[in-house]
Amino acid sequence: MRFFVIGFGQAGGKILDMFIENEKMRGSNTKIRWLAVNTARTDLIGLKHVPMKDRILIGQTVVKGHGVGTDSKLGAKIAQDEIETILNTIDERGTYDLDAFLIVAGLGGGTGSGGAPVLAKHLKEMYSEPVYALGVLPAPEEGKLYSLNAARSMVSLLKYVDNLILFDNGAWKFEGMSLRESFAKINEEIVRRIALLARAGEPIEEGLVGEMVVDSSEVINTLRGGGISSIGYATSLAESEKKRFSLFRKKESLETIEDEKAMKISSLVRRATLGRLTLPCNVNSAERALILVAGPPEHLDRKGLEKAKVWLEEQIAGVEVRAGDYPTRRTKYVAALVLLANVTDAPRVKELQQLALEAKEGIEFTEKKRAEKTLQLFDEDIEPLV
Ligand code: GDP
């Protein structure tokens, strides 16, 4: 899956930075392209792996490189004013063999929250490739303004993107850690999932053969329709060949061992589906799903994958479940990713909408009251001009 990843704002930039680090460590030869966009100079300077030439600072004349704080409307305005610069920079990096765009942003802040929908709108107008966003939702403890920003950004993104994959910070805060302290670990979780999704359609390592190959068009077909998606993920340590075929097990038939392999794959997929999702949601409300399993080739199993597919078909609202694997020797783990596309029942999204509504009413109420009070300071005999 050849993504053009755009990290917008601080969270977006940091996630992109870790994604690039991960790709470098893997020695990946995928032709993924990227760009980090921000209004805050220090955030861009803080990145370690995004090459300097792939970082752009916008809004310099307005905010002088200091960022927009939590003013997502200003974030959107700056992105709109400088959209040509962003689009030209994307175009210069080449887009002819891309599969999709992926805009990554924290939806509760200012730059990414406001800028991501503006960029999505223009990418959609200019290119025929699908445009996806990976949006990070604020945790409830971050307050109502963050919720209002996230709700506004979500509503705007949903107008333009082909899919909005959500990651809820609130559901991922790590035990005994503050949200801020959890960011690095949360970002690792996000990157693991995007990296595996990016494997779909990627050339397989030399000498390896996939049991059931998933290509990028299957990811695109799963994500079509413009809804909200959530991702499940689980891993298990692959047992060494020695242990699996030890003398102790010699008496067991090859069939039993094969059955066990199939069972392991299908239970890993169940664990991914029923465990912590990037956006907690009702699995039954998903329209489509995609299963991707990666790991050492001797641990992948077509029968197991087919079993998992049948099981998942029964769990989701729709009937379309795609499944495939990606053999790799670069890991000791077997990982299963379950992409639940177009979910309609996600309590956090509902809650955010409600919180945002209250915040909006609160802001409008106080603004109105303040204006009335200020007017009362003036003598009523003074006639207004208009
Ligand atoms: P921006 O720079 O104005 O776009 O603002 P941020 O990207 O900092 O967005 C603020 C939101 O993103 C808040 O809800 C934060 O909790 C969240 N956030 C900030 N940094 C990170 C990060 O590194 N990882 C994650 N997962 N969330 C982050």
Boltz pocket constraint, residues with backbone or C-beta under 6 A from the ligand:
constraints:
  - pocket:
      binder: B
      contacts: [[A, 8], [A, 9], [A, 10], [A, 11], [A, 12], [A, 14], [A, 15], [A, 68], [A, 69], [A, 70], [A, 105], [A, 106], [A, 107], [A, 108], [A, 109], [A, 110], [A, 111], [A, 112], [A, 113], [A, 136], [A, 137], [A, 138], [A, 139], [A, 142], [A, 146], [A, 169], [A, 179], [A, 183], [A, 184], [A, 186], [A, 187]]
      max_distance: 6.0
